[in-house]
Amino acid sequence: MDMYFTQVCFIWTTLLAVVLTWAIFHVTNRRKKTTKLVDTAAQEKRDGGPDVIIVGAGVGGSALAYALAKDGRRVHVIERDMSEPVRMMGEFMQPGGRLMLAKLGLQDCLEEIDAQEATGLALYKDGKKAVIPFPMEDNNFPYEPTGRSFHNGRFVQRLRQKASSLTNVKLEEGTVKSLVEENGVIKGVTYKNSSGEETTLFAPLTVVCDGCFSNLRRSLNDNEAEVMSYQVGYISKNCQLEEPGYLHLVMAKPSFTMVYQISSSDVRCSVEIFPGKIPSIANGEMTNFLRNTMAPQVPQKLRKIFLKGIDEGAQIKVMPLKRLSATLSNKKGVIVLGDAFNMRHPAIASGMMVLLSDIIILRPLLQPLEYLGDVNKVSEVIKSFYVIRKPMAATVNTLGNAFSQVLIASTDEAKEAMRQSCYDYLSSGGYGSSGLMALLGGMNPRPLSLIYHLFVVTLSATGQLLYPFPSPLRIWHSLRLFGLSLKMLVPHLKAEGVGQMFSPASAAAYRKSYMSPTAL
């Protein structure tokens, strides 16, 4: 019995010793790794390492690098491809975006790229045309009320040149493979440089700004981008529109067609198509679709230029149009910006404006922080940023979603009534059209004002449905119409917050802090 007891005790003692040895080894090894990570980061700081790593040198990454460097931060930007981008998004800067660009001291980046002045919108429906300019006498808007259209790649290159002109900015070509994380805190990035060498870079703060196809977003939150539709586009070269100062929007079928000047000799032509109905580019189906289905719906004065690019074999591109609600990551030491953070339908061409607004908000929040490695203070800054951005972001996100849905053609009487009412409202002139154009142009980012305009458009559509007398069927369509309006609005009320959407104080505070004439 004593021998049996002794054997059992020996076995348990041995097991306990093994477990304790493993635990001590694991904890010691983890401490060594942590100490090594901290020591490496501290050493890089002492050796002149960056204060901020920015992943992506597009519009947002380059503009943020310039802004932070002007504040004395050392910034290291890693971009997958430093050659001039060739893309069909980010080609239109609203007046509100130009204001933000000027506040960052980057307004000269729109010079020397053959950018075209845009004074408003030309809207077409069923053979009718309405010209709706940006409101020229908005006393609350402290900047020239015109937009700019341009080649996105040229604009991005100018921003990169401006950022790299500062000695404390380093732009490097490389592919970021992953974020370096320790105990829920992002410490830096692992990337392959242009020579193919894998390198780890540390900094107190990392900013992910790598666009709509971001590979890093998944490691920071569970928010998935939703593909709403696709944009098909190409450039007609060596031509000029009769009215180059307007963005020409055709309310066609199944959805919109857009034509606008992006240089003195180049015109962007694009159409929206929906998932499951995408013609093949390779076998010529797309060319036939554009020529035979879309071109006949384009007004005669635009049609020749619309067909020119197709006839000359212009490169046709297809781009997914995504929607992504802004959510904060539970990781510390990292900020996500741009399309990696928040996307909306590009029908209102306001993505760059929201991004620049975000930078304008974030910059002064970070300025008081001497050391960006204080993750708790940086987390508080990010939370404040998320709330402050709501007036601009909520207005644009809601408007982009609503406007894109209104543009879709339908045989449904309620939907078509809303579509017609939107055209009538914009073409009517007066307060309605100028107010809505101020929202489109980012000149008056007030969610409550947007809700008002949506309500008026809905009431007008209801009147059309009930005319000349309210039959049971017409009443039913009217009720469905109100349901459609709520469907456009309610998801954004949930995503943006009811308090932020309905609070005039938040919008007033945003305007006072970020849209005032100071620092222009």
C-alpha positions as CSV (number, residue, x, y, z in Angstrom):
1,M,0.0,0.0,0.0
2,D,2.8,2.3,0.9
3,M,4.6,1.5,-2.4
4,Y,1.4,2.2,-4.3
5,F,0.9,5.5,-2.6
6,T,4.6,6.4,-3.2
7,Q,4.2,5.6,-6.9
8,V,1.1,7.8,-7.2
9,C,2.8,10.7,-5.4
10,F,5.8,10.3,-7.7
11,I,3.6,10.4,-10.9
12,W,1.7,13.4,-9.7
13,T,4.8,15.2,-8.6
14,T,6.4,14.6,-12.0
15,L,3.3,15.8,-13.8
16,L,3.2,18.9,-11.6
17,A,6.9,19.6,-12.2
18,V,6.4,19.3,-16.0
19,V,3.4,21.7,-16.0
20,L,5.3,24.2,-13.8
21,T,8.4,24.0,-16.0
22,W,6.3,24.5,-19.1
23,A,4.5,27.5,-17.5
24,I,7.7,29.1,-16.4
25,F,9.2,28.6,-19.8
26,H,6.2,30.0,-21.6
27,V,5.9,33.1,-19.3
28,T,9.7,33.7,-19.5
29,N,9.7,33.3,-23.3
30,R,6.7,35.7,-23.7
31,R,8.4,38.2,-21.5
32,K,11.5,37.9,-23.6
33,K,9.5,38.5,-26.7
34,T,7.7,41.5,-25.2
35,T,11.0,42.9,-23.9
36,K,12.6,42.4,-27.2
37,L,9.7,44.1,-29.0
38,V,9.7,47.0,-26.6
39,D,13.5,47.3,-26.7
40,T,13.4,47.2,-30.5
41,A,10.7,49.9,-30.7
42,A,12.6,52.0,-28.1
43,Q,15.8,51.6,-30.0
44,E,14.2,52.7,-33.3
45,K,12.9,55.7,-31.5
46,R,16.3,56.6,-30.2
47,D,17.8,56.0,-33.6
48,G,15.5,58.5,-35.2
49,G,12.7,56.0,-36.0
50,P,9.3,57.3,-37.1
51,D,6.6,58.7,-34.8
52,V,3.9,57.5,-37.3
53,I,3.8,54.8,-39.9
54,I,1.2,55.3,-42.7
55,V,0.2,52.4,-44.9
56,G,-0.8,53.8,-48.3
57,A,0.3,56.9,-50.1
58,G,-3.0,57.7,-51.9
59,V,-4.9,60.9,-51.3
60,G,-5.4,60.2,-47.6
61,G,-2.0,58.8,-46.8
62,S,-0.1,61.6,-48.6
63,A,-2.3,64.4,-47.2
64,L,-2.0,63.0,-43.6
65,A,1.8,62.6,-43.9
66,Y,2.1,66.2,-44.9
67,A,-0.2,67.5,-42.1
68,L,1.6,65.4,-39.4
69,A,5.0,66.3,-40.6
70,K,4.1,70.0,-40.6
71,D,3.4,69.4,-36.9
72,G,6.9,68.1,-36.3
73,R,6.2,64.4,-36.5
74,R,8.5,61.9,-38.2
75,V,6.4,60.0,-40.7
76,H,7.2,56.9,-42.7
77,V,4.8,56.1,-45.5
78,I,4.8,52.7,-47.2
79,E,3.1,52.4,-50.5
80,R,2.7,49.3,-52.7
81,D,3.2,51.1,-56.0
82,M,4.7,54.6,-56.2
83,S,4.1,55.0,-59.9
84,E,1.2,57.2,-61.0
85,P,-2.1,55.5,-60.3
86,V,-4.5,54.8,-63.1
87,R,-8.0,54.6,-61.7
88,M,-11.5,56.0,-62.4
89,M,-12.4,56.9,-58.8
90,G,-11.5,60.0,-57.0
91,E,-11.7,62.3,-60.0
92,F,-14.0,64.9,-58.7
93,M,-13.4,67.3,-55.7
94,Q,-16.5,69.0,-54.3
95,P,-16.3,72.6,-53.1
96,G,-16.2,71.3,-49.5
97,G,-13.2,69.1,-50.4
98,R,-11.4,72.1,-51.8
99,L,-12.0,74.0,-48.6
100,M,-10.5,71.1,-46.6
101,L,-7.5,70.8,-49.0
102,A,-6.8,74.6,-48.5
103,K,-7.0,74.2,-44.7
104,L,-4.3,71.6,-45.0
105,G,-2.1,73.9,-47.1
106,L,-2.4,71.5,-50.1
107,Q,-4.6,73.6,-52.5
108,D,-1.7,74.0,-54.9
109,C,-1.8,70.2,-55.6
110,L,-4.8,70.9,-57.9
111,E,-2.5,73.1,-60.0
112,E,-0.4,71.9,-62.9
113,I,-2.5,68.8,-63.4
114,D,-4.9,70.3,-66.0
115,A,-7.8,70.2,-63.5
116,Q,-11.1,71.5,-64.8
117,E,-13.4,73.9,-62.9
118,A,-16.8,72.4,-62.0
119,T,-19.6,74.8,-61.3
120,G,-22.5,72.4,-60.8
121,L,-24.6,69.5,-62.1
122,A,-26.4,69.0,-65.4
123,L,-29.2,66.5,-64.9
124,Y,-31.0,64.7,-67.7
125,K,-34.2,62.6,-67.6
126,D,-36.6,61.5,-70.3
127,G,-35.3,64.1,-72.8
128,K,-35.4,67.0,-70.3
129,K,-32.4,68.8,-68.9
130,A,-31.9,70.7,-65.7
131,V,-28.7,72.8,-64.9
132,I,-28.2,73.1,-61.1
133,P,-25.2,75.2,-60.1
134,F,-23.6,75.2,-56.7
135,P,-25.0,78.1,-54.6
136,M,-22.8,81.1,-55.3
137,E,-24.1,83.3,-52.5
138,D,-23.8,81.0,-49.5
139,N,-22.5,83.4,-46.9
140,N,-21.8,80.5,-44.6
141,F,-19.3,78.9,-47.0
142,P,-15.9,80.6,-46.8
143,Y,-14.4,79.4,-50.0
144,E,-14.9,79.6,-53.8
145,P,-18.0,77.5,-54.4
146,T,-16.7,75.5,-57.3
147,G,-15.4,71.9,-57.6
148,R,-12.5,70.4,-59.7
149,S,-12.4,67.4,-61.9
150,F,-9.1,65.8,-62.8
151,H,-7.0,62.6,-63.4
152,N,-6.8,61.0,-60.0
153,G,-3.2,59.8,-60.6
154,R,-1.9,63.2,-61.4
155,F,-3.5,64.6,-58.2
156,V,-2.0,61.7,-56.1
157,Q,1.5,62.3,-57.5
158,R,1.3,66.0,-56.6
159,L,0.3,65.1,-53.1
160,R,3.2,62.7,-52.8
161,Q,5.6,65.3,-54.1
162,K,4.3,67.8,-51.6
163,A,4.6,65.3,-48.7
164,S,8.1,64.1,-49.7
165,S,9.3,67.7,-49.9
166,L,9.4,67.7,-46.1
167,T,12.5,66.3,-44.6
168,N,10.7,64.4,-41.8
169,V,8.6,62.4,-44.3
170,K,10.0,59.2,-45.9
171,L,8.0,57.6,-48.7
172,E,9.0,54.1,-49.4
173,E,7.7,51.5,-52.0
174,G,6.8,48.3,-50.3
175,T,4.0,45.8,-49.6
176,V,2.8,45.6,-46.0
177,K,2.2,42.0,-45.2
178,S,0.8,42.3,-41.6
179,L,0.5,44.5,-38.5
180,V,2.8,43.8,-35.6
181,E,0.6,43.3,-32.5
182,E,1.4,42.7,-28.9
183,N,-1.4,42.4,-26.2
184,G,-3.9,44.1,-28.4
185,V,-1.6,47.0,-29.3
186,I,-0.3,47.6,-32.8
187,K,3.4,48.3,-32.6
188,G,4.2,48.6,-36.3
189,V,4.2,46.7,-39.6
190,T,6.0,43.9,-41.4
191,Y,6.5,44.6,-45.1
192,K,8.5,43.6,-48.1
193,N,10.6,46.5,-49.6
194,S,11.2,47.1,-53.3
195,S,14.2,44.7,-53.1
196,G,12.0,41.9,-51.8
197,E,13.5,41.9,-48.3
198,E,11.0,41.4,-45.4
199,T,11.4,44.2,-42.8
200,T,9.7,45.0,-39.6
201,L,9.2,48.7,-38.8
202,F,8.0,50.0,-35.4
203,A,6.3,53.3,-34.5
204,P,4.2,54.6,-31.6
205,L,1.2,55.0,-34.0
206,T,0.2,53.2,-37.2
207,V,-2.4,54.6,-39.6
208,V,-4.0,52.2,-42.1
209,C,-5.0,54.1,-45.2
210,D,-4.7,51.5,-47.9
211,G,-8.0,52.0,-49.7
212,C,-11.2,50.0,-50.5
213,F,-9.3,46.7,-51.1
214,S,-7.6,46.9,-47.7
215,N,-6.0,43.7,-46.6
216,L,-5.3,45.0,-43.1
217,R,-8.9,46.0,-42.3
218,R,-9.9,42.4,-41.5
219,S,-7.3,42.1,-38.7
220,L,-8.7,45.3,-37.1
221,N,-12.4,44.8,-37.1
222,D,-15.2,42.5,-38.3
223,N,-16.9,45.1,-40.5
224,E,-17.3,43.8,-44.0
225,A,-17.8,46.0,-47.1
226,E,-21.0,45.4,-49.1
227,V,-20.8,45.5,-52.9
228,M,-23.8,47.4,-54.1
229,S,-23.1,47.6,-57.8
230,Y,-20.3,48.1,-60.3
231,Q,-19.1,51.2,-62.2
232,V,-18.0,50.7,-65.8
233,G,-15.8,53.5,-67.1
234,Y,-13.5,54.6,-69.9
235,I,-11.9,57.8,-71.2
236,S,-12.8,59.5,-74.5
237,K,-9.6,61.3,-75.6
238,N,-9.0,64.4,-77.6
239,C,-12.4,65.9,-77.1
240,Q,-14.2,68.5,-75.0
241,L,-17.8,68.8,-73.8
242,E,-19.9,71.8,-74.9
243,E,-20.4,72.5,-71.2
244,P,-17.2,71.3,-69.5
245,G,-18.0,73.0,-66.3
246,Y,-20.8,70.6,-65.3
247,L,-20.8,67.1,-64.2
248,H,-23.4,65.5,-66.6
249,L,-25.6,63.0,-64.9
250,V,-28.1,61.0,-67.1
251,M,-31.0,59.2,-65.2
252,A,-30.9,56.3,-67.6
253,K,-32.0,52.6,-67.3
254,P,-31.1,50.5,-65.4
255,S,-29.3,53.2,-63.6
256,F,-27.3,56.4,-64.1
257,T,-24.7,57.4,-66.7
258,M,-22.1,60.0,-65.9
259,V,-20.0,62.1,-68.3
260,Y,-17.5,64.8,-67.2
261,Q,-14.3,66.5,-68.2
262,I,-11.2,65.4,-66.4
263,S,-8.7,67.4,-68.4
264,S,-8.8,69.9,-71.2
265,S,-8.8,67.0,-73.7
266,D,-10.1,63.9,-71.8
267,V,-13.7,63.1,-70.9
268,R,-14.7,60.4,-68.4
269,C,-17.7,58.3,-69.3
270,S,-19.2,55.8,-66.8
271,V,-22.3,53.8,-66.2
272,E,-23.6,51.8,-63.2
273,I,-24.6,48.2,-63.6
274,F,-25.7,45.6,-61.0
275,P,-24.3,42.3,-59.8
276,G,-25.3,39.3,-61.9
277,K,-25.8,41.4,-65.1
278,I,-22.2,42.3,-65.9
279,P,-21.4,41.8,-69.6
280,S,-18.0,40.4,-70.5
281,I,-15.3,42.8,-71.6
282,A,-13.1,40.1,-73.2
283,N,-15.7,38.9,-75.7
284,G,-17.0,42.3,-76.6
285,E,-20.3,42.0,-74.8
286,M,-19.5,45.1,-72.7
287,T,-18.8,47.2,-75.8
288,N,-22.1,46.1,-77.4
289,F,-23.9,46.9,-74.1
290,L,-22.5,50.4,-73.9
291,R,-23.0,51.1,-77.6
292,N,-26.5,49.6,-78.1
293,T,-28.1,49.9,-74.6
294,M,-26.6,52.9,-72.9
295,A,-25.5,55.2,-75.7
296,P,-29.1,55.7,-77.1
297,Q,-30.2,57.0,-73.7
298,V,-27.4,59.6,-73.6
299,P,-28.5,63.0,-74.8
300,Q,-27.5,63.8,-78.4
301,K,-25.1,66.6,-77.4
302,L,-23.1,64.1,-75.2
303,R,-23.6,60.9,-77.3
304,K,-20.8,61.6,-79.9
305,I,-18.2,61.9,-77.1
306,F,-19.7,58.9,-75.2
307,L,-19.3,56.8,-78.4
308,K,-15.9,58.1,-79.3
309,G,-14.0,56.2,-76.6
310,I,-15.9,53.0,-77.4
311,D,-15.2,53.3,-81.2
312,E,-11.5,54.1,-80.5
313,G,-11.0,51.0,-78.3
314,A,-10.6,52.8,-75.0
315,Q,-9.6,50.6,-72.1
316,I,-12.9,49.7,-70.3
317,K,-12.6,49.2,-66.5
318,V,-15.1,47.7,-64.0
319,M,-14.9,48.8,-60.4
320,P,-17.0,47.5,-57.5
321,L,-19.0,50.1,-55.7
322,K,-18.9,49.4,-52.0
323,R,-20.6,50.5,-48.8
324,L,-18.8,50.3,-45.5
325,S,-20.1,51.8,-42.2
326,A,-17.4,53.3,-40.0
327,T,-16.6,51.3,-36.9
328,L,-13.8,51.7,-34.4
329,S,-11.2,49.0,-34.0
330,N,-10.7,47.5,-30.5
331,K,-7.0,47.4,-31.2
332,K,-4.9,50.2,-29.7
333,G,-2.1,52.1,-31.4
334,V,-3.8,52.2,-34.8
335,I,-6.1,54.5,-36.7
336,V,-8.0,53.5,-39.9
337,L,-8.9,56.2,-42.5
338,G,-10.3,56.6,-46.0
339,D,-12.0,53.8,-47.9
340,A,-10.5,51.3,-45.5
341,F,-12.6,52.9,-42.8
342,N,-15.8,54.3,-44.4
343,M,-17.3,54.0,-47.9
344,R,-20.5,55.2,-49.5
345,H,-21.9,55.2,-53.0
346,P,-19.8,57.4,-55.2
347,A,-22.8,58.9,-57.1
348,I,-22.3,62.1,-55.2
349,A,-18.5,62.1,-55.6
350,S,-17.7,63.0,-52.0
351,G,-15.3,60.3,-50.8
352,M,-12.2,62.5,-50.9
353,M,-14.1,65.3,-49.2
354,V,-15.0,63.1,-46.2
355,L,-11.4,61.8,-46.0
356,L,-9.9,65.3,-46.0
357,S,-12.4,66.4,-43.4
358,D,-11.3,63.4,-41.2
359,I,-7.7,64.6,-41.4
360,I,-8.7,68.1,-40.6
361,I,-10.4,66.8,-37.4
362,L,-7.7,64.3,-36.4
363,R,-4.8,66.6,-36.8
364,P,-5.6,69.1,-33.9
365,L,-6.7,66.2,-31.7
366,L,-3.2,64.7,-32.0
367,Q,-1.3,67.9,-31.7
368,P,-1.3,68.2,-27.9
369,L,0.1,64.6,-27.5
370,E,3.8,64.9,-27.2
371,Y,4.2,61.1,-27.3
372,L,2.0,59.1,-29.5
373,G,2.9,55.8,-27.8
374,D,0.5,56.6,-24.9
375,V,-2.1,54.2,-26.3
376,N,-4.8,55.3,-23.8
377,K,-4.6,58.9,-24.7
378,V,-4.6,58.1,-28.4
379,S,-7.6,55.8,-27.9
380,E,-9.5,58.8,-26.3
381,V,-8.5,60.9,-29.3
382,I,-9.9,58.3,-31.7
383,K,-13.2,58.1,-29.8
384,S,-13.5,61.9,-30.0
385,F,-12.7,61.9,-33.7
386,Y,-15.4,59.3,-34.3
387,V,-18.0,61.6,-32.8
388,I,-16.8,64.9,-34.2
389,R,-16.8,63.6,-37.8
390,K,-20.5,62.7,-37.7
391,P,-22.0,65.9,-39.2
392,M,-20.0,65.6,-42.4
393,A,-19.8,61.8,-42.6
394,A,-23.5,61.2,-41.7
395,T,-24.6,63.8,-44.2
396,V,-22.5,62.3,-47.1
397,N,-23.1,58.7,-46.2
398,T,-26.9,59.1,-46.0
399,L,-27.1,61.3,-49.1
400,G,-24.9,58.9,-51.1
401,N,-27.1,56.0,-50.2
402,A,-30.4,57.8,-50.8
403,F,-29.3,59.5,-54.1
404,S,-28.0,56.2,-55.5
405,Q,-31.2,54.4,-54.8
406,V,-33.3,57.2,-56.4
407,L,-31.2,57.0,-59.6
408,I,-32.2,53.4,-60.2
409,A,-34.9,53.0,-62.8
410,S,-37.9,50.9,-61.9
411,T,-41.3,49.8,-63.1
412,D,-42.5,50.1,-59.5
413,E,-44.8,53.2,-59.4
414,A,-43.7,54.3,-55.9
415,K,-40.0,54.1,-56.8
416,E,-40.5,55.9,-60.1
417,A,-42.5,58.6,-58.4
418,M,-39.6,59.2,-56.0
419,R,-37.2,59.3,-58.9
420,Q,-39.3,61.8,-60.8
421,S,-39.8,63.9,-57.7
422,C,-36.1,64.1,-57.1
423,Y,-35.5,65.4,-60.7
424,D,-38.4,67.9,-60.3
425,Y,-37.0,69.1,-56.9
426,L,-33.5,69.6,-58.2
427,S,-34.7,71.3,-61.4
428,S,-37.2,73.6,-59.7
429,G,-34.6,76.2,-58.6
430,G,-34.9,78.3,-55.4
431,Y,-34.2,77.1,-51.9
432,G,-34.9,73.4,-52.6
433,S,-32.3,72.9,-55.4
434,S,-29.7,75.3,-53.9
435,G,-30.1,73.6,-50.5
436,L,-29.6,70.1,-51.9
437,M,-26.6,71.2,-54.0
438,A,-25.0,72.8,-50.9
439,L,-25.4,69.3,-49.3
440,L,-24.0,67.6,-52.4
441,G,-21.0,70.0,-52.5
442,G,-20.2,69.6,-48.8
443,M,-20.9,73.3,-48.3
444,N,-23.5,72.7,-45.6
445,P,-22.9,69.3,-43.9
446,R,-26.1,69.2,-41.7
447,P,-27.8,65.8,-41.4
448,L,-31.0,67.5,-40.2
449,S,-31.1,69.6,-43.4
450,L,-30.8,66.4,-45.5
451,I,-33.7,64.8,-43.6
452,Y,-35.8,67.9,-44.4
453,H,-35.0,67.7,-48.1
454,L,-35.7,64.0,-48.2
455,F,-39.1,64.6,-46.5
456,V,-40.0,67.3,-49.0
457,V,-39.1,65.1,-52.0
458,T,-41.2,62.3,-50.5
459,L,-44.2,64.6,-50.0
460,S,-43.9,65.8,-53.5
461,A,-43.8,62.2,-54.8
462,T,-46.8,61.4,-52.7
463,G,-48.7,64.2,-54.3
464,Q,-47.9,62.9,-57.8
465,L,-49.1,59.4,-56.8
466,L,-52.4,60.7,-55.4
467,Y,-53.1,63.0,-58.3
468,P,-55.9,63.6,-59.6
469,F,-57.7,61.7,-56.8
470,P,-56.6,59.3,-54.0
471,S,-57.9,55.9,-55.1
472,P,-57.2,52.9,-52.9
473,L,-54.3,51.7,-55.2
474,R,-52.7,55.2,-55.2
475,I,-53.0,55.4,-51.4
476,W,-51.3,52.0,-51.2
477,H,-48.4,53.2,-53.4
478,S,-48.1,56.3,-51.3
479,L,-47.7,54.3,-48.1
480,R,-45.1,52.1,-49.9
481,L,-43.3,55.3,-50.9
482,F,-43.0,56.4,-47.3
483,G,-41.7,52.9,-46.5
484,L,-39.0,53.4,-49.2
485,S,-38.0,56.8,-47.7
486,L,-37.7,55.2,-44.3
487,K,-35.6,52.4,-45.8
488,M,-33.2,55.0,-47.1
489,L,-32.9,56.7,-43.8
490,V,-33.3,54.2,-40.9
491,P,-30.1,52.2,-41.6
492,H,-28.1,55.4,-41.4
493,L,-29.9,56.5,-38.2
494,K,-28.7,53.3,-36.7
495,A,-25.2,53.4,-38.1
496,E,-24.5,57.1,-37.4
497,G,-26.6,57.5,-34.2
498,V,-30.0,59.2,-33.8
499,G,-28.5,61.9,-31.6
500,Q,-25.9,62.9,-34.1
501,M,-28.3,62.9,-37.0
502,F,-30.9,65.1,-35.3
503,S,-28.6,67.4,-33.2
504,P,-28.2,70.8,-34.8
505,A,-25.6,71.6,-32.1
506,S,-23.2,69.0,-33.5
507,A,-23.4,70.4,-37.0
508,A,-23.0,74.0,-35.8
509,A,-19.9,73.0,-33.8
510,Y,-18.4,71.2,-36.8
511,R,-18.9,74.2,-39.0
512,K,-17.5,76.6,-36.4
513,S,-14.4,74.5,-35.8
514,Y,-13.6,73.1,-39.3
515,M,-15.3,75.3,-41.9
516,S,-14.5,78.7,-40.6
517,P,-12.4,81.1,-42.8
518,T,-9.5,80.9,-40.4
519,A,-6.2,79.4,-41.5
520,L,-7.1,79.8,-45.2
